[in-house]
Each structure stands twice: as structure tokens, then as C-alpha cells.
Amino acid sequence: MVLAAYNAKSPQEIQSFDIEGYFEQLNLIKHLSPSRGNGLKAMVARIRETAARFA
């Protein structure tokens, strides 16, 4: 899901993309255990941090 959201986006687009809204549209977080949800959020944070270095 994260790959589908960020694939082929520039660092600037990654920074401005509303990933939380994307996850809400998919009702994704509701279907994940708390541990998996935290892991997903950690991946997103890492991607955004990396994109910020290249923006």
C-alpha cells in the first residue's frame, strides 16, 4: 500500500502527499493490529525523512 502511494513521486510530492487521508480512504488502519499499524506508520515516517533530505 505504501509503495502504491509513493511510487514514482518526487521527494516534494512525497512530502505533500496526505498519506493519512489515503489510509483513511482505504480503511486500512482499521484492519491492522496495533503493532502492524505502528510498523506502517514507522515506514511512512522513514520514507518522509528520506524524502526531506532530497527535497
mmCIF file as gemmi writes it, N, C-alpha and C atoms, coordinates in Angstrom:
data_model
loop_
_atom_site.group_PDB
_atom_site.id
_atom_site.type_symbol
_atom_site.label_atom_id
_atom_site.label_alt_id
_atom_site.label_comp_id
_atom_site.label_asym_id
_atom_site.label_entity_id
_atom_site.label_seq_id
_atom_site.pdbx_PDB_ins_code
_atom_site.Cartn_x
_atom_site.Cartn_y
_atom_site.Cartn_z
_atom_site.occupancy
_atom_site.B_iso_or_equiv
_atom_site.pdbx_formal_charge
_atom_site.auth_seq_id
_atom_site.auth_asym_id
_atom_site.pdbx_PDB_model_num
ATOM 1 N N . MET Axp A 1 ? 0.829 -1.187 0 1 0 ? 1 A 1
ATOM 2 C CA . MET Axp A 1 ? 0 0 0 1 0 ? 1 A 1
ATOM 3 C C . MET Axp A 1 ? 0.875 1.253 0 1 0 ? 1 A 1
ATOM 4 N N . VAL Axp A 2 ? 1.947 1.202 0.772 1 0 ? 2 A 1
ATOM 5 C CA . VAL Axp A 2 ? 2.839 2.36 0.83 1 0 ? 2 A 1
ATOM 6 C C . VAL Axp A 2 ? 3.528 2.545 -0.515 1 0 ? 2 A 1
ATOM 7 N N . LEU Axp A 3 ? 3.964 1.454 -1.124 1 0 ? 3 A 1
ATOM 8 C CA . LEU Axp A 3 ? 4.593 1.547 -2.444 1 0 ? 3 A 1
ATOM 9 C C . LEU Axp A 3 ? 3.623 2.14 -3.46 1 0 ? 3 A 1
ATOM 10 N N . ALA Axp A 4 ? 2.385 1.692 -3.437 1 0 ? 4 A 1
ATOM 11 C CA . ALA Axp A 4 ? 1.389 2.224 -4.371 1 0 ? 4 A 1
ATOM 12 C C . ALA Axp A 4 ? 1.173 3.72 -4.157 1 0 ? 4 A 1
ATOM 13 N N . ALA Axp A 5 ? 1.25 4.17 -2.921 1 0 ? 5 A 1
ATOM 14 C CA . ALA Axp A 5 ? 1.029 5.584 -2.607 1 0 ? 5 A 1
ATOM 15 C C . ALA Axp A 5 ? 2.187 6.463 -3.065 1 0 ? 5 A 1
ATOM 16 N N . TYR Axp A 6 ? 3.41 5.96 -2.919 1 0 ? 6 A 1
ATOM 17 C CA . TYR Axp A 6 ? 4.588 6.795 -3.156 1 0 ? 6 A 1
ATOM 18 C C . TYR Axp A 6 ? 5.326 6.511 -4.456 1 0 ? 6 A 1
ATOM 19 N N . ASN Axp A 7 ? 4.989 5.444 -5.152 1 0 ? 7 A 1
ATOM 20 C CA . ASN Axp A 7 ? 5.716 5.048 -6.353 1 0 ? 7 A 1
ATOM 21 C C . ASN Axp A 7 ? 5.751 6.171 -7.383 1 0 ? 7 A 1
ATOM 22 N N . ALA Axp A 8 ? 6.949 6.434 -7.889 1 0 ? 8 A 1
ATOM 23 C CA . ALA Axp A 8 ? 7.196 7.417 -8.954 1 0 ? 8 A 1
ATOM 24 C C . ALA Axp A 8 ? 6.914 8.859 -8.536 1 0 ? 8 A 1
ATOM 25 N N . LYS Axp A 9 ? 6.829 9.128 -7.241 1 0 ? 9 A 1
ATOM 26 C CA . LYS Axp A 9 ? 6.631 10.505 -6.78 1 0 ? 9 A 1
ATOM 27 C C . LYS Axp A 9 ? 7.983 11.135 -6.449 1 0 ? 9 A 1
ATOM 28 N N . SER Axp A 10 ? 8.078 12.418 -6.677 1 0 ? 10 A 1
ATOM 29 C CA . SER Axp A 10 ? 9.29 13.157 -6.332 1 0 ? 10 A 1
ATOM 30 C C . SER Axp A 10 ? 9.34 13.354 -4.813 1 0 ? 10 A 1
ATOM 31 N N . PRO Axp A 11 ? 10.502 13.702 -4.277 1 0 ? 11 A 1
ATOM 32 C CA . PRO Axp A 11 ? 10.573 13.977 -2.838 1 0 ? 11 A 1
ATOM 33 C C . PRO Axp A 11 ? 9.581 15.052 -2.39 1 0 ? 11 A 1
ATOM 34 N N . GLN Axp A 12 ? 9.381 16.064 -3.221 1 0 ? 12 A 1
ATOM 35 C CA . GLN Axp A 12 ? 8.432 17.118 -2.88 1 0 ? 12 A 1
ATOM 36 C C . GLN Axp A 12 ? 7 16.581 -2.843 1 0 ? 12 A 1
ATOM 37 N N . GLU Axp A 13 ? 6.664 15.717 -3.794 1 0 ? 13 A 1
ATOM 38 C CA . GLU Axp A 13 ? 5.329 15.129 -3.827 1 0 ? 13 A 1
ATOM 39 C C . GLU Axp A 13 ? 5.111 14.21 -2.626 1 0 ? 13 A 1
ATOM 40 N N . ILE Axp A 14 ? 6.134 13.486 -2.23 1 0 ? 14 A 1
ATOM 41 C CA . ILE Axp A 14 ? 6.04 12.618 -1.053 1 0 ? 14 A 1
ATOM 42 C C . ILE Axp A 14 ? 5.77 13.452 0.186 1 0 ? 14 A 1
ATOM 43 N N . GLN Axp A 15 ? 6.465 14.567 0.315 1 0 ? 15 A 1
ATOM 44 C CA . GLN Axp A 15 ? 6.291 15.432 1.476 1 0 ? 15 A 1
ATOM 45 C C . GLN Axp A 15 ? 4.874 16.016 1.542 1 0 ? 15 A 1
ATOM 46 N N . SER Axp A 16 ? 4.29 16.316 0.405 1 0 ? 16 A 1
ATOM 47 C CA . SER Axp A 16 ? 2.982 16.969 0.405 1 0 ? 16 A 1
ATOM 48 C C . SER Axp A 16 ? 1.818 15.98 0.318 1 0 ? 16 A 1
ATOM 49 N N . PHE Axp A 17 ? 2.091 14.71 0.046 1 0 ? 17 A 1
ATOM 50 C CA . PHE Axp A 17 ? 1.03 13.713 -0.102 1 0 ? 17 A 1
ATOM 51 C C . PHE Axp A 17 ? 0.391 13.422 1.253 1 0 ? 17 A 1
ATOM 52 N N . ASP Axp A 18 ? -0.93 13.403 1.291 1 0 ? 18 A 1
ATOM 53 C CA . ASP Axp A 18 ? -1.686 13.134 2.516 1 0 ? 18 A 1
ATOM 54 C C . ASP Axp A 18 ? -1.841 11.623 2.692 1 0 ? 18 A 1
ATOM 55 N N . ILE Axp A 19 ? -0.822 10.999 3.251 1 0 ? 19 A 1
ATOM 56 C CA . ILE Axp A 19 ? -0.836 9.546 3.408 1 0 ? 19 A 1
ATOM 57 C C . ILE Axp A 19 ? -1.889 9.106 4.411 1 0 ? 19 A 1
ATOM 58 N N . GLU Axp A 20 ? -2.112 9.898 5.455 1 0 ? 20 A 1
ATOM 59 C CA . GLU Axp A 20 ? -3.146 9.551 6.433 1 0 ? 20 A 1
ATOM 60 C C . GLU Axp A 20 ? -4.52 9.535 5.773 1 0 ? 20 A 1
ATOM 61 N N . GLY Axp A 21 ? -4.79 10.52 4.929 1 0 ? 21 A 1
ATOM 62 C CA . GLY Axp A 21 ? -6.052 10.56 4.19 1 0 ? 21 A 1
ATOM 63 C C . GLY Axp A 21 ? -6.193 9.378 3.244 1 0 ? 21 A 1
ATOM 64 N N . TYR Axp A 22 ? -5.087 8.995 2.624 1 0 ? 22 A 1
ATOM 65 C CA . TYR Axp A 22 ? -5.054 7.836 1.732 1 0 ? 22 A 1
ATOM 66 C C . TYR Axp A 22 ? -5.413 6.572 2.506 1 0 ? 22 A 1
ATOM 67 N N . PHE Axp A 23 ? -4.805 6.391 3.671 1 0 ? 23 A 1
ATOM 68 C CA . PHE Axp A 23 ? -5.096 5.225 4.501 1 0 ? 23 A 1
ATOM 69 C C . PHE Axp A 23 ? -6.553 5.243 4.98 1 0 ? 23 A 1
ATOM 70 N N . GLU Axp A 24 ? -7.064 6.41 5.295 1 0 ? 24 A 1
ATOM 71 C CA . GLU Axp A 24 ? -8.466 6.523 5.725 1 0 ? 24 A 1
ATOM 72 C C . GLU Axp A 24 ? -9.42 6.139 4.601 1 0 ? 24 A 1
ATOM 73 N N . GLN Axp A 25 ? -9.122 6.572 3.389 1 0 ? 25 A 1
ATOM 74 C CA . GLN Axp A 25 ? -9.966 6.223 2.241 1 0 ? 25 A 1
ATOM 75 C C . GLN Axp A 25 ? -10.046 4.712 2.075 1 0 ? 25 A 1
ATOM 76 N N . LEU Axp A 26 ? -8.942 4.04 2.344 1 0 ? 26 A 1
ATOM 77 C CA . LEU Axp A 26 ? -8.883 2.588 2.19 1 0 ? 26 A 1
ATOM 78 C C . LEU Axp A 26 ? -9.356 1.839 3.434 1 0 ? 26 A 1
ATOM 79 N N . ASN Axp A 27 ? -9.637 2.564 4.507 1 0 ? 27 A 1
ATOM 80 C CA . ASN Axp A 27 ? -9.965 1.948 5.798 1 0 ? 27 A 1
ATOM 81 C C . ASN Axp A 27 ? -8.888 0.968 6.232 1 0 ? 27 A 1
ATOM 82 N N . LEU Axp A 28 ? -7.656 1.285 5.892 1 0 ? 28 A 1
ATOM 83 C CA . LEU Axp A 28 ? -6.549 0.365 6.114 1 0 ? 28 A 1
ATOM 84 C C . LEU Axp A 28 ? -6.22 0.182 7.588 1 0 ? 28 A 1
ATOM 85 N N . ILE Axp A 29 ? -6.093 1.253 8.327 1 0 ? 29 A 1
ATOM 86 C CA . ILE Axp A 29 ? -5.658 1.173 9.718 1 0 ? 29 A 1
ATOM 87 C C . ILE Axp A 29 ? -6.637 0.348 10.555 1 0 ? 29 A 1
ATOM 88 N N . LYS Axp A 30 ? -7.913 0.419 10.233 1 0 ? 30 A 1
ATOM 89 C CA . LYS Axp A 30 ? -8.926 -0.341 10.976 1 0 ? 30 A 1
ATOM 90 C C . LYS Axp A 30 ? -8.732 -1.849 10.842 1 0 ? 30 A 1
ATOM 91 N N . HIS Axp A 31 ? -8.069 -2.265 9.77 1 0 ? 31 A 1
ATOM 92 C CA . HIS Axp A 31 ? -7.892 -3.689 9.504 1 0 ? 31 A 1
ATOM 93 C C . HIS Axp A 31 ? -6.537 -4.214 9.968 1 0 ? 31 A 1
ATOM 94 N N . LEU Axp A 32 ? -5.745 -3.374 10.594 1 0 ? 32 A 1
ATOM 95 C CA . LEU Axp A 32 ? -4.426 -3.793 11.061 1 0 ? 32 A 1
ATOM 96 C C . LEU Axp A 32 ? -4.402 -3.882 12.578 1 0 ? 32 A 1
ATOM 97 N N . SER Axp A 33 ? -3.609 -4.793 13.079 1 0 ? 33 A 1
ATOM 98 C CA . SER Axp A 33 ? -3.391 -4.844 14.526 1 0 ? 33 A 1
ATOM 99 C C . SER Axp A 33 ? -2.627 -3.58 14.926 1 0 ? 33 A 1
ATOM 100 N N . PRO Axp A 34 ? -2.674 -3.214 16.19 1 0 ? 34 A 1
ATOM 101 C CA . PRO Axp A 34 ? -1.92 -2.026 16.625 1 0 ? 34 A 1
ATOM 102 C C . PRO Axp A 34 ? -0.428 -2.114 16.28 1 0 ? 34 A 1
ATOM 103 N N . SER Axp A 35 ? 0.131 -3.286 16.409 1 0 ? 35 A 1
ATOM 104 C CA . SER Axp A 35 ? 1.553 -3.465 16.102 1 0 ? 35 A 1
ATOM 105 C C . SER Axp A 35 ? 1.834 -3.227 14.616 1 0 ? 35 A 1
ATOM 106 N N . ARG Axp A 36 ? 1.003 -3.783 13.77 1 0 ? 36 A 1
ATOM 107 C CA . ARG Axp A 36 ? 1.168 -3.594 12.318 1 0 ? 36 A 1
ATOM 108 C C . ARG Axp A 36 ? 0.925 -2.136 11.937 1 0 ? 36 A 1
ATOM 109 N N . GLY Axp A 37 ? -0.056 -1.51 12.553 1 0 ? 37 A 1
ATOM 110 C CA . GLY Axp A 37 ? -0.328 -0.099 12.288 1 0 ? 37 A 1
ATOM 111 C C . GLY Axp A 37 ? 0.857 0.778 12.668 1 0 ? 37 A 1
ATOM 112 N N . ASN Axp A 38 ? 1.476 0.477 13.799 1 0 ? 38 A 1
ATOM 113 C CA . ASN Axp A 38 ? 2.661 1.23 14.218 1 0 ? 38 A 1
ATOM 114 C C . ASN Axp A 38 ? 3.816 1.004 13.261 1 0 ? 38 A 1
ATOM 115 N N . GLY Axp A 39 ? 3.969 -0.218 12.786 1 0 ? 39 A 1
ATOM 116 C CA . GLY Axp A 39 ? 5.021 -0.505 11.81 1 0 ? 39 A 1
ATOM 117 C C . GLY Axp A 39 ? 4.81 0.244 10.513 1 0 ? 39 A 1
ATOM 118 N N . LEU Axp A 40 ? 3.568 0.3 10.072 1 0 ? 40 A 1
ATOM 119 C CA . LEU Axp A 40 ? 3.231 1.03 8.851 1 0 ? 40 A 1
ATOM 120 C C . LEU Axp A 40 ? 3.557 2.518 9.017 1 0 ? 40 A 1
ATOM 121 N N . LYS Axp A 41 ? 3.172 3.07 10.147 1 0 ? 41 A 1
ATOM 122 C CA . LYS Axp A 41 ? 3.456 4.488 10.409 1 0 ? 41 A 1
ATOM 123 C C . LYS Axp A 41 ? 4.953 4.747 10.492 1 0 ? 41 A 1
ATOM 124 N N . ALA Axp A 42 ? 5.712 3.803 11.031 1 0 ? 42 A 1
ATOM 125 C CA . ALA Axp A 42 ? 7.167 3.952 11.111 1 0 ? 42 A 1
ATOM 126 C C . ALA Axp A 42 ? 7.792 3.931 9.713 1 0 ? 42 A 1
ATOM 127 N N . MET Axp A 43 ? 7.279 3.074 8.834 1 0 ? 43 A 1
ATOM 128 C CA . MET Axp A 43 ? 7.781 3.046 7.455 1 0 ? 43 A 1
ATOM 129 C C . MET Axp A 43 ? 7.52 4.371 6.758 1 0 ? 43 A 1
ATOM 130 N N . VAL Axp A 44 ? 6.324 4.888 6.932 1 0 ? 44 A 1
ATOM 131 C CA . VAL Axp A 44 ? 5.959 6.16 6.313 1 0 ? 44 A 1
ATOM 132 C C . VAL Axp A 44 ? 6.851 7.277 6.845 1 0 ? 44 A 1
ATOM 133 N N . ALA Axp A 45 ? 7.098 7.286 8.136 1 0 ? 45 A 1
ATOM 134 C CA . ALA Axp A 45 ? 7.954 8.314 8.732 1 0 ? 45 A 1
ATOM 135 C C . ALA Axp A 45 ? 9.36 8.246 8.147 1 0 ? 45 A 1
ATOM 136 N N . ARG Axp A 46 ? 9.877 7.039 7.985 1 0 ? 46 A 1
ATOM 137 C CA . ARG Axp A 46 ? 11.223 6.876 7.43 1 0 ? 46 A 1
ATOM 138 C C . ARG Axp A 46 ? 11.287 7.347 5.981 1 0 ? 46 A 1
ATOM 139 N N . ILE Axp A 47 ? 10.279 7.028 5.197 1 0 ? 47 A 1
ATOM 140 C CA . ILE Axp A 47 ? 10.225 7.469 3.801 1 0 ? 47 A 1
ATOM 141 C C . ILE Axp A 47 ? 10.158 8.983 3.737 1 0 ? 47 A 1
ATOM 142 N N . ARG Axp A 48 ? 9.34 9.591 4.587 1 0 ? 48 A 1
ATOM 143 C CA . ARG Axp A 48 ? 9.215 11.05 4.59 1 0 ? 48 A 1
ATOM 144 C C . ARG Axp A 48 ? 10.516 11.72 5.026 1 0 ? 48 A 1
ATOM 145 N N . GLU Axp A 49 ? 11.211 11.143 5.99 1 0 ? 49 A 1
ATOM 146 C CA . GLU Axp A 49 ? 12.506 11.675 6.428 1 0 ? 49 A 1
ATOM 147 C C . GLU Axp A 49 ? 13.519 11.624 5.296 1 0 ? 49 A 1
ATOM 148 N N . THR Axp A 50 ? 13.546 10.506 4.598 1 0 ? 50 A 1
ATOM 149 C CA . THR Axp A 50 ? 14.475 10.36 3.463 1 0 ? 50 A 1
ATOM 150 C C . THR Axp A 50 ? 14.127 11.346 2.356 1 0 ? 50 A 1
ATOM 151 N N . ALA Axp A 51 ? 12.841 11.5 2.049 1 0 ? 51 A 1
ATOM 152 C CA . ALA Axp A 51 ? 12.415 12.433 1.011 1 0 ? 51 A 1
ATOM 153 C C . ALA Axp A 51 ? 12.78 13.868 1.397 1 0 ? 51 A 1
ATOM 154 N N . ALA Axp A 52 ? 12.68 14.188 2.693 1 0 ? 52 A 1
ATOM 155 C CA . ALA Axp A 52 ? 13.012 15.552 3.146 1 0 ? 52 A 1
ATOM 156 C C . ALA Axp A 52 ? 14.484 15.873 2.883 1 0 ? 52 A 1
ATOM 157 N N . ARG Axp A 53 ? 15.351 14.876 2.973 1 0 ? 53 A 1
ATOM 158 C CA . ARG Axp A 53 ? 16.775 15.108 2.707 1 0 ? 53 A 1
ATOM 159 C C . ARG Axp A 53 ? 17.035 15.434 1.25 1 0 ? 53 A 1
ATOM 160 N N . PHE Axp A 54 ? 16.159 14.961 0.356 1 0 ? 54 A 1
ATOM 161 C CA . PHE Axp A 54 ? 16.356 15.168 -1.076 1 0 ? 54 A 1
ATOM 162 C C . PHE Axp A 54 ? 15.461 16.254 -1.653 1 0 ? 54 A 1
ATOM 163 N N . ALA Axp A 55 ? 14.604 16.81 -0.843 1 0 ? 55 A 1
ATOM 164 C CA . ALA Axp A 55 ? 13.674 17.843 -1.332 1 0 ? 55 A 1
ATOM 165 C C . ALA Axp A 55 ? 14.372 19.174 -1.499 1 0 ? 55 A 1
